[in-house]
């Protein structure tokens, strides 16, 4: 009878343990789901937390099962060996990416919305997570790069204050250098670039390599400006009656004295350029991420302002005009903060859905 009662007590304890950890698991899952919207790496962190709860629950169930100490020790030993092997095989990359993510946050050389280039990867940052960084490329696609890769390779960040873009053209030795440089400077000016200049980077066997540079102030339009610069180079060189053909150019048709400069297009035949810049369509998620980052910065500034007003309020006496004025300012700031948090939550939800 005592053995039966002991078994019933053990079984009841096991059932209670399973039920308790099941309730804890469900509650943790609901709480994490409420906090997970639009946050980088939160899915992974959520999985780790839930796995930890599940693992502790499994150990508790094994310890509560009605079995001998020897069998229980063998099961826990086997479980420990399996987990140790899994951690040993996967920890190098896992913890390496995590530490790289911390390092990138400390350096803080880039933020969501910035243009970066890592080897062949170019795009705007949409997410900076603990283990990965997400880029939106020129094709509007999303590329996930492990943080360890960013630490081990040079990262070029386009400065938000402006950057120089360039256009390259190869022309023959028979054309006057000063004439070419004047046409290229004019092309950069027509492309709405500032501080243009020309460099001769190579004297080849058959041609000279000219590179024209110009400053772009609004880096969000860098792709459009590069295309515009190349178009203006074509127009300026043709206007200056300069052929853009290599001296080794060969055509099997008899050309005679044909000059390889296209005829001017009449105004009614000109192709209309789209009014909206393609960057607005390509980097939609990156724009949203940049907007979220700026909103977070404004929220942080508002928090500092509220704390300063609260300190000022403590120094006043209740009933004074200054006390009432401080109270009104704090109320307005709190109201603005609530609206900004609501908009930020909506933005994070939209970003997570993209």
Buried (B, 14 or more C-beta within 10 A) or exposed (E): EEEEEEEEEBEEBBEEBBEEBEEBBEEBBEEBEEEBBBBBBBEBBBEEBBEEBBEEBEBBBBBBBEBEEEEBEEBEEEBEEEEEEEEEEEEEEBEBBBBBBEEBEEEEEBBBBBBBBBEEBBBBBBBBBBBBBBBBBEEBEBBEBBBBBBBEEEBEBBEBEBBBBBBEBBBBEEBEEEBBBBBBBBBBBBBBBEEBBBBEEEEEEEBBBBBBBBBBEEBBBBBBBBBBBBBBBBBBBBBBEBBBBEEEEEEEEEEEEEEEBEEEEEEEEEEEEEEEBBBEEBBBBBBBBBBBBEBEEEBEEBEEBBEEBEEBBEEBEEEEEEBEBBBEBBEEBEEBBEEBEEEBEEBBEBBBEE
